[in-house]
Amino acid sequence: MTNGTPPDLLNEWDRNHQLHPWAAMDAWQESDYHPIESAEGIYLWDAEGKRYIDGPGGMWCVQIGYGRKDMAAAIAEQVMRLPYTSPWTTTTDPSTILAKKIADLAPGDLNNVFFTTGGSTAVDTALRTMHFMNNALGRPDKKIVIAREKGYHGSTYLASTVTGKERDKSRFDIEKRLVRFLPDVNPYNRPDGMSVEDWCDAKVADLENMIEEVGAENVGAFIAEPILCSGGVIVPPEGYHKRTHELCRKHDILYISDEVVTAFGRLGHWFASEDVFGITPDIITCAKGLTSGYLPLGACIISDRVMERMTGPDENVLFSNGYTYSAHPVCCVAALKNIEIMEEERILEHTREITPHFQSRLRALAKFPIVGDLRGMGLLGCIEGRPDTPGTSLAAERKLGALLDEACEKRGLLVRPLINMAVFSPPLVITRAQVDEMFDLLEEALEEVTAEMASD
């Protein structure tokens, strides 16, 4: 809705007045962001009418695709019936029904749903829940969180504290006293000659050694994404999640599974923790695919076991965590409609059926000499470039990602560059023919970038 405002003027307003996430501060008011005007299915159209495949699926979130009139109608109907009510003193049918639905879909005894505004606030809630529980149990020192290098958990204060994007330069503060980081779990970076099984042993030992170093009496939680998505779609070695979960149980450490990306179909299941990796966490965080990005909503799902340990006879203690837009009725309707669409159109089944072809096309890109690793699971994928020499500078590695991003974009494909990588997570409704279209464009782009890198 531009009201006829000229594109050049809109661009000027954007530069001068809108501060974007992860904005380059050395180029403040200089960056021109890509203006997107409309979308349908897996495609986006820019202000000039050029069509693009949305390789990242928004930000890992547009499961059901764009342009769903049934979703728009459900949202509009709820806006007219009840656009808002305070979650402090009232409840609504949409939030109550959604909480029950999520509890039914979640594994084990994860039956208690706290609604948040997105993934970051869901993670903050999970960490604050751990603090609350250990204070209630008389364990005020059991607060340290063990997290992982290359893990991403959000940009609010606590969520950013446990985020391990070690190569991101930032001037924001974090609470360093509350976190310890484990080394990279990416099997691609294991030493030459080491088997994946031995790498798994080493990574599990990293957690065990950290618990011993810090003291189990001081460690409150271990937080882990099933797949480290923003770190480059890193799939830990087989058995890693089960073994780290067992260590947490042994030492009475809460296992927080950050499923902000993987929940709601990305791996072909409602939740990946149990169905894919065989664990039942103490807490699951989710967002993104919960509404397919149509409206902002997150959830922190807490087990009965944790809730029972937080409650007690002291009637003056409140769970004083919440947001103005917690359990927003319109957002909850969007989530319910999203789940209904996924069930009726068998989108989870479709994801599982199309995954082998998607992953096969991804692995076929190994023929390009600039490609170092290809990895993924479900409808998640990553191309990691091969560095020219050990210790390649961050600036040089970013160049490879930027070149691939540019080569894809001019062909009508959007990917998400991450240093020397490109990651993608297209809408789950993508067809086999569209998978081929996407990877055909990727191959053309890689051919161009390979030739350009060779001529440097």
Residue pairs with C-beta under 8 A, 6 or more apart in sequence:
2 10
7 35
7 47
10 35
11 32
11 35
14 32
14 33
14 35
15 29
15 30
15 31
15 32
16 29
20 31
20 33
21 155
23 31
24 31
34 46
34 409
35 46
35 47
36 44
36 45
36 46
36 47
37 45
37 46
37 47
38 44
38 45
39 45
39 54
39 66
39 67
40 65
40 66
40 67
41 65
41 66
41 67
41 427
41 429
42 53
42 54
42 65
42 66
42 426
42 427
42 429
42 430
42 434
43 51
43 52
43 53
43 54
43 66
44 51
44 52
44 54
44 66
44 414
45 51
45 52
46 52
50 412
51 412
52 409
52 412
52 413
52 414
53 412
53 413
53 414
53 426
53 434
53 437
53 438
53 441
54 62
54 66
54 414
54 426
54 427
55 408
55 413
55 414
55 415
55 416
55 424
55 425
55 426
55 438
56 414
56 415
56 416
56 423
56 424
56 425
56 426
57 63
57 424
57 425
57 426
57 427
57 428
58 293
59 288
59 293
60 229
60 260
60 261
60 266
60 288
60 289
60 425
61 287
61 288
61 289
61 291
61 292
61 293
62 292
62 293
62 427
63 264
63 265
63 266
63 289
63 292
63 338
63 342
63 347
63 427
63 428
63 429
64 71
64 292
64 338
64 341
64 342
64 345
64 347
64 427
64 428
64 429
65 292
65 427
65 428
65 429
66 427
68 292
68 294
68 341
70 337
70 341
71 292
71 294
71 334
71 337
71 338
71 341
74 333
74 334
74 336
74 337
75 294
75 295
75 330
75 333
75 334
75 337
77 333
78 94
78 329
78 330
78 333
79 330
82 92
82 329
83 329
83 330
84 328
84 329
84 330
85 92
85 329
87 95
87 115
87 322
87 326
87 327
88 322
91 327
92 327
92 329
92 332
93 329
94 329
94 330
94 332
94 333
94 336
95 115
95 327
95 328
95 329
95 332
97 332
97 336
98 113
98 115
98 332
98 335
98 336
99 113
99 115
101 336
101 339
102 113
102 299
102 301
103 110
103 111
103 112
103 113
103 301
105 270
105 271
105 339
106 270
106 271
106 284
106 301
107 271
107 273
107 274
107 275
107 280
107 281
107 284
108 274
108 280
108 303
109 280
109 303
109 304
109 305
110 280
110 281
110 283
110 284
110 301
110 302
110 303
110 304
111 303
111 304
112 301
112 302
112 303
112 304
112 307
113 299
113 300
113 301
113 302
114 125
114 299
114 300
114 301
114 302
114 321
114 326
115 297
115 298
115 299
115 326
115 327
115 328
115 332
116 122
116 124
116 125
116 287
116 297
116 298
116 299
116 300
116 323
116 326
117 296
117 297
117 298
117 323
117 325
117 326
118 154
118 287
118 296
118 297
118 298
119 153
119 154
119 159
119 258
119 260
119 285
119 286
119 287
119 288
119 298
120 153
120 154
120 155
120 156
120 159
120 160
120 298
121 154
121 156
121 159
121 298
121 323
122 154
122 260
122 285
122 286
122 287
122 298
122 299
122 300
123 153
123 154
123 156
123 158
123 159
123 162
123 223
123 256
123 258
123 260
123 285
123 300
124 154
124 156
124 157
124 158
124 159
125 285
125 300
125 321
126 221
126 223
126 256
126 258
126 283
126 285
126 300
126 302
127 145
127 158
127 159
127 162
127 221
127 223
127 256
128 158
128 321
129 283
129 300
129 302
129 306
129 310
129 321
130 143
130 145
130 220
130 221
130 254
130 256
130 283
131 143
131 220
132 310
132 319
132 321
133 254
133 306
133 309
133 310
134 140
134 142
134 143
134 220
136 309
136 310
136 311
136 312
136 317
137 309
139 217
141 217
141 218
142 217
142 218
142 219
142 220
143 178
143 218
143 220
144 177
144 178
144 179
144 180
144 214
144 218
144 219
144 220
145 161
145 162
145 178
145 179
145 180
145 219
145 220
145 221
145 222
145 223
146 179
146 180
146 181
146 182
146 207
146 210
146 211
146 214
146 219
146 221
146 222
146 223
146 253
147 153
147 162
147 163
147 164
147 179
147 180
147 181
147 182
147 222
147 223
147 224
148 164
148 181
148 182
148 184
148 185
148 224
148 228
149 164
149 166
149 181
149 182
149 183
149 184
149 185
149 231
150 164
150 165
150 166
150 184
150 185
150 186
150 228
150 231
150 232
150 234
151 162
151 163
151 164
151 165
151 223
151 224
151 225
151 228
151 231
151 258
152 163
152 164
152 165
152 225
152 228
152 229
152 230
152 231
153 159
153 160
153 162
153 163
153 223
153 225
153 258
153 260
154 160
154 163
154 260
155 163
157 174
157 175
158 175
158 178
160 172
160 174
161 174
161 175
161 176
161 178
161 179
162 178
162 179
162 223
164 181
164 231
165 230
165 231
166 181
167 394
167 419
180 210
180 214
182 203
182 206
182 207
182 210
183 203
183 206
184 234
185 203
185 228
185 234
185 236
185 237
185 240
186 228
186 231
186 232
186 234
187 196
187 199
187 235
187 236
187 237
188 372
188 373
188 375
188 384
190 196
190 198
190 199
190 202
194 202
196 237
196 238
197 237
199 237
200 236
200 237
200 238
200 239
200 240
200 243
203 236
203 237
203 240
204 240
204 243
204 244
204 247
207 222
207 244
207 247
208 247
210 219
211 219
211 247
211 251
211 253
216 251
216 252
216 253
219 251
219 253
220 253
220 254
221 253
221 254
221 255
221 256
222 244
222 247
222 248
222 253
222 254
222 255
222 256
223 256
223 258
224 241
224 244
224 255
224 256
224 257
224 258
225 257
225 258
225 259
225 260
225 261
225 262
226 241
226 257
226 259
226 262
226 267
226 272
226 273
226 276
226 277
227 233
227 234
227 235
227 236
227 261
227 262
227 267
227 272
227 377
227 380
228 234
228 236
229 261
229 262
229 380
229 423
229 425
230 418
230 423
232 375
232 382
232 384
232 418
232 421
232 423
233 375
233 376
233 377
233 380
233 381
233 382
233 423
234 375
235 375
235 376
235 377
241 273
241 277
241 278
241 279
242 277
242 278
242 279
244 255
245 255
245 279
245 281
247 253
248 254
248 255
249 255
254 282
254 283
254 306
255 279
255 281
255 282
255 283
256 281
256 282
256 283
256 284
256 285
257 273
257 279
257 281
257 283
257 284
257 285
258 285
259 271
259 272
259 273
259 284
259 285
259 286
260 285
260 286
260 287
260 288
260 298
261 288
261 289
261 380
261 425
262 271
262 272
262 276
262 378
263 270
263 271
263 272
263 284
263 286
263 288
263 289
263 290
264 270
264 286
264 288
264 289
264 290
264 292
264 338
264 339
264 342
265 289
265 342
265 347
265 348
265 351
265 428
266 272
266 289
266 351
266 378
266 379
266 380
266 425
266 428
267 275
267 276
267 351
267 377
267 378
267 379
267 380
268 348
268 349
268 351
268 352
268 355
268 378
269 275
269 276
269 348
270 348
271 284
271 286
273 279
273 280
273 281
273 284
274 280
276 377
280 303
281 303
282 302
282 303
282 305
282 306
283 300
283 301
283 302
283 303
283 306
284 300
284 301
285 298
285 299
285 300
285 301
286 298
286 299
286 301
287 296
287 297
287 298
287 299
289 338
290 297
290 298
290 299
290 335
290 338
291 297
291 331
291 334
291 335
291 338
292 334
292 338
294 334
294 338
295 328
295 330
295 331
295 334
296 325
296 331
297 328
297 331
297 332
297 334
297 335
310 319
325 331
341 347
342 348
342 428
345 429
347 428
347 429
350 428
350 429
351 378
351 379
351 428
354 379
354 430
354 431
354 432
354 435
355 377
355 378
355 379
357 432
357 435
358 376
358 379
358 381
358 430
358 435
359 376
359 377
359 381
361 435
361 436
361 439
362 374
362 376
362 381
362 383
362 439
363 374
364 439
365 371
365 374
365 383
365 439
365 442
365 443
365 446
366 374
368 446
368 447
368 450
369 386
369 450
370 385
370 386
370 400
370 446
370 449
370 450
370 453
371 383
371 384
371 385
371 386
371 446
372 384
372 385
372 386
372 387
373 382
373 383
373 384
374 381
374 382
374 383
374 384
375 381
375 382
375 384
376 382
379 425
379 426
379 428
379 430
380 423
380 424
380 425
381 423
381 424
381 425
382 421
382 422
382 423
382 424
383 404
383 421
383 422
383 423
383 442
383 446
384 420
384 421
385 397
385 400
385 401
385 404
385 420
385 421
387 396
387 397
387 420
388 396
392 420
394 419
397 419
397 420
398 417
398 419
398 420
400 420
400 449
400 453
401 417
401 418
401 419
401 420
401 421
401 422
402 417
403 449
403 452
403 453
404 415
404 417
404 422
404 445
404 446
404 449
405 415
405 416
405 417
405 422
407 444
407 445
407 446
407 448
407 449
408 414
408 415
408 422
408 441
408 442
408 445
411 441
411 444
411 445
412 441
413 438
413 441
413 442
413 445
415 422
415 423
415 424
415 442
416 422
416 423
416 424
424 438
426 434
426 435
426 438
430 438
